[in-house]
């Protein structure tokens, strides 16, 4: 995984070349959210129209991929250091339980995101972007709204 920030923008072409050359099959590229400790580190922030373009990098898609009709993370959850389970590490503040309850029980509480529920469901790129990051959309004020970083990856 690689997080996009102002200090590594010139390195993406070389990273892509190197990772392909050594046979890496999964490369996730993402943008840090203005959340948690990132709020204290504004120097790492990039606006959507800049950072979004870098979401075009990366390949594989298996770890964060979904299934037909579903958004990111259909088969993903995070077990946090304190044992709480969340649908994604970004959702640490809204866990679905504790690992002591059993992963299966926690997993049953994760609600998958259906693309048909999103306000951008009519976009020509919805099957490719799968609605982007729901956490970023929530930070922008609407859990069913656009992830404008992902929109910029598709020049929208």
C-alpha positions as a Markdown table, in Angstrom:
| # | Residue | x | y | z |
|---|---|---|---|---|
| 1 | Unk | 0.0 | 0.0 | 0.0 |
| 2 | Unk | 1.1 | 3.5 | -0.7 |
| 3 | Unk | -0.5 | 6.7 | 0.7 |
| 4 | Unk | -0.5 | 9.8 | -1.5 |
| 5 | Unk | 1.1 | 12.8 | 0.1 |
| 6 | Unk | 3.0 | 15.9 | -1.1 |
| 7 | Unk | 6.4 | 14.3 | -0.5 |
| 8 | Unk | 6.0 | 11.3 | -2.8 |
| 9 | Unk | 4.1 | 12.7 | -5.8 |
| 10 | Unk | 7.2 | 12.5 | -8.1 |
| 11 | Unk | 7.8 | 8.8 | -7.2 |
| 12 | Unk | 4.7 | 7.1 | -8.5 |
| 13 | Unk | 5.9 | 6.4 | -12.0 |
| 14 | Unk | 9.1 | 4.8 | -10.6 |
| 15 | Unk | 7.2 | 2.9 | -8.0 |
| 16 | Unk | 4.8 | 1.5 | -10.6 |
| 17 | Unk | 7.7 | 0.4 | -12.8 |
| 18 | Unk | 9.7 | -1.1 | -9.9 |
| 19 | Unk | 6.7 | -3.0 | -8.4 |
| 20 | Unk | 5.8 | -4.4 | -11.8 |
| 21 | Unk | 9.4 | -5.4 | -12.5 |
| 22 | Unk | 9.7 | -7.4 | -9.3 |
| 23 | Unk | 6.4 | -9.1 | -9.8 |
| 24 | Unk | 4.2 | -7.5 | -7.2 |
| 25 | Unk | 0.6 | -8.6 | -7.9 |
| 26 | Unk | -1.3 | -6.2 | -5.6 |
| 27 | Unk | -0.6 | -2.5 | -5.1 |
| 28 | Unk | -3.1 | -0.3 | -3.3 |
| 29 | Unk | -2.9 | 3.4 | -3.6 |
| 30 | Unk | -5.0 | 5.6 | -1.3 |
| 31 | Unk | -5.3 | 9.1 | 0.1 |
| 32 | Unk | -5.1 | 9.8 | 3.8 |
| 33 | Unk | -8.4 | 11.2 | 5.3 |
| 34 | Unk | -8.4 | 14.3 | 7.4 |
| 35 | Unk | -9.2 | 12.2 | 10.4 |
| 36 | Unk | -7.5 | 11.1 | 13.6 |
| 37 | Unk | -3.9 | 12.2 | 13.7 |
| 38 | Unk | -4.0 | 13.5 | 10.2 |
| 39 | Unk | -6.0 | 16.5 | 11.5 |
| 40 | Unk | -2.7 | 17.5 | 13.3 |
| 41 | Unk | -0.6 | 17.0 | 10.1 |
| 42 | Unk | -2.2 | 19.2 | 7.5 |
| 43 | Unk | 1.2 | 19.4 | 5.7 |
| 44 | Unk | 0.4 | 15.9 | 4.3 |
| 45 | Unk | -3.0 | 17.0 | 3.0 |
| 46 | Unk | -3.7 | 17.2 | -0.8 |
| 47 | Unk | -6.9 | 18.5 | -2.3 |
| 48 | Unk | -9.1 | 16.1 | -4.3 |
| 49 | Unk | -8.2 | 17.5 | -7.7 |
| 50 | Unk | -4.5 | 16.7 | -7.0 |
| 51 | Unk | -4.6 | 13.5 | -5.0 |
| 52 | Unk | -7.4 | 12.0 | -6.9 |
| 53 | Unk | -5.3 | 11.6 | -10.0 |
| 54 | Unk | -2.9 | 9.4 | -8.1 |
| 55 | Unk | -5.7 | 6.9 | -7.4 |
| 56 | Unk | -5.2 | 5.8 | -11.0 |
| 57 | Unk | -2.0 | 4.1 | -9.9 |
| 58 | Unk | -2.1 | 0.7 | -8.2 |
| 59 | Unk | -3.2 | -2.6 | -9.6 |
| 60 | Unk | -4.7 | -5.9 | -8.5 |
| 61 | Unk | -7.8 | -4.8 | -6.7 |
| 62 | Unk | -8.4 | -8.1 | -4.9 |
| 63 | Unk | -8.0 | -6.8 | -1.3 |
| 64 | Unk | -10.3 | -3.9 | -1.6 |
| 65 | Unk | -12.4 | -5.2 | -4.4 |
| 66 | Unk | -16.0 | -6.0 | -4.2 |
| 67 | Unk | -18.5 | -8.1 | -6.1 |
| 68 | Unk | -20.9 | -7.1 | -8.8 |
| 69 | Unk | -23.2 | -4.4 | -7.4 |
| 70 | Unk | -21.3 | -3.8 | -4.2 |
| 71 | Unk | -18.8 | -1.1 | -3.1 |
| 72 | Unk | -15.3 | -1.3 | -1.6 |
| 73 | Unk | -14.6 | -3.8 | 1.1 |
| 74 | Unk | -17.3 | -6.4 | 0.6 |
| 75 | Unk | -14.9 | -9.1 | 1.9 |
| 76 | Unk | -12.8 | -6.8 | 4.2 |
| 77 | Unk | -12.7 | -6.0 | 7.9 |
| 78 | Unk | -10.1 | -4.8 | 10.3 |
| 79 | Unk | -9.2 | -6.2 | 13.7 |
| 80 | Unk | -7.8 | -3.2 | 15.5 |
| 81 | Unk | -4.9 | -3.4 | 18.0 |
| 82 | Unk | -7.3 | -3.3 | 21.0 |
| 83 | Unk | -9.4 | -6.1 | 19.6 |
| 84 | Unk | -12.3 | -4.1 | 18.2 |
| 85 | Unk | -13.5 | -5.1 | 14.8 |
| 86 | Unk | -14.5 | -2.5 | 12.2 |
| 87 | Unk | -15.5 | -2.8 | 8.6 |
| 88 | Unk | -12.4 | -0.8 | 7.7 |
| 89 | Unk | -9.6 | 0.8 | 9.8 |
| 90 | Unk | -11.1 | 4.2 | 8.9 |
| 91 | Unk | -14.2 | 3.1 | 10.8 |
| 92 | Unk | -12.3 | 2.5 | 14.1 |
| 93 | Unk | -14.7 | 4.8 | 16.0 |
| 94 | Unk | -17.7 | 2.7 | 14.9 |
| 95 | Unk | -16.7 | -0.9 | 15.5 |
| 96 | Unk | -19.0 | -3.8 | 14.9 |
| 97 | Unk | -17.8 | -5.7 | 18.0 |
| 98 | Unk | -14.8 | -7.2 | 19.7 |
| 99 | Unk | -12.8 | -10.1 | 18.5 |
| 100 | Unk | -13.5 | -11.9 | 21.8 |
| 101 | Unk | -17.1 | -12.3 | 20.5 |
| 102 | Unk | -15.7 | -14.2 | 17.5 |
| 103 | Unk | -14.9 | -12.8 | 14.1 |
| 104 | Unk | -18.0 | -14.5 | 12.5 |
| 105 | Unk | -20.3 | -12.7 | 14.9 |
| 106 | Unk | -18.7 | -9.3 | 14.3 |
| 107 | Unk | -18.7 | -10.0 | 10.5 |
| 108 | Unk | -22.4 | -10.5 | 10.5 |
| 109 | Unk | -22.8 | -6.9 | 11.7 |
| 110 | Unk | -20.9 | -5.4 | 8.8 |
| 111 | Unk | -23.3 | -3.9 | 6.4 |
| 112 | Unk | -22.2 | -4.1 | 2.7 |
| 113 | Unk | -22.6 | -1.1 | 0.6 |
| 114 | Unk | -24.8 | -1.7 | -2.5 |
| 115 | Unk | -24.0 | 0.5 | -5.4 |
| 116 | Unk | -27.7 | 1.1 | -6.1 |
| 117 | Unk | -27.9 | 3.0 | -2.8 |
| 118 | Unk | -25.4 | 5.6 | -3.8 |
| 119 | Unk | -26.3 | 9.0 | -5.2 |
| 120 | Unk | -23.7 | 8.5 | -8.0 |
| 121 | Unk | -25.2 | 5.2 | -9.1 |
| 122 | Unk | -25.9 | 6.6 | -12.6 |
| 123 | Unk | -22.3 | 7.6 | -13.2 |
| 124 | Unk | -20.7 | 5.9 | -16.2 |
| 125 | Unk | -17.8 | 4.8 | -14.0 |
| 126 | Unk | -19.7 | 3.4 | -11.1 |
| 127 | Unk | -18.7 | -0.2 | -11.9 |
| 128 | Unk | -15.0 | 0.7 | -12.1 |
| 129 | Unk | -14.8 | 3.0 | -9.0 |
| 130 | Unk | -17.5 | 1.1 | -7.0 |
| 131 | Unk | -18.4 | 4.4 | -5.3 |
| 132 | Unk | -14.9 | 5.0 | -4.0 |
| 133 | Unk | -14.3 | 5.3 | -0.2 |
| 134 | Unk | -17.5 | 5.6 | 1.8 |
| 135 | Unk | -15.6 | 7.0 | 4.7 |
| 136 | Unk | -14.3 | 9.9 | 2.6 |
| 137 | Unk | -17.9 | 10.5 | 1.4 |
| 138 | Unk | -19.1 | 10.6 | 5.0 |
| 139 | Unk | -16.4 | 13.1 | 5.9 |
| 140 | Unk | -17.8 | 15.3 | 3.2 |
| 141 | Unk | -21.2 | 15.0 | 4.8 |
| 142 | Unk | -23.1 | 12.3 | 3.0 |
| 143 | Unk | -22.6 | 8.5 | 3.5 |
| 144 | Unk | -24.4 | 7.9 | 0.1 |
| 145 | Unk | -22.7 | 10.8 | -1.6 |
| 146 | Unk | -19.7 | 11.0 | -3.9 |
| 147 | Unk | -16.1 | 10.3 | -2.9 |
| 148 | Unk | -14.8 | 13.3 | -4.8 |
| 149 | Unk | -11.2 | 12.0 | -4.7 |
| 150 | Unk | -12.3 | 8.9 | -6.6 |
| 151 | Unk | -14.3 | 11.1 | -9.0 |
| 152 | Unk | -11.1 | 13.0 | -9.9 |
| 153 | Unk | -9.4 | 9.7 | -10.6 |
| 154 | Unk | -11.9 | 9.3 | -13.4 |
| 155 | Unk | -11.7 | 13.0 | -14.5 |
| 156 | Unk | -15.3 | 13.6 | -13.2 |
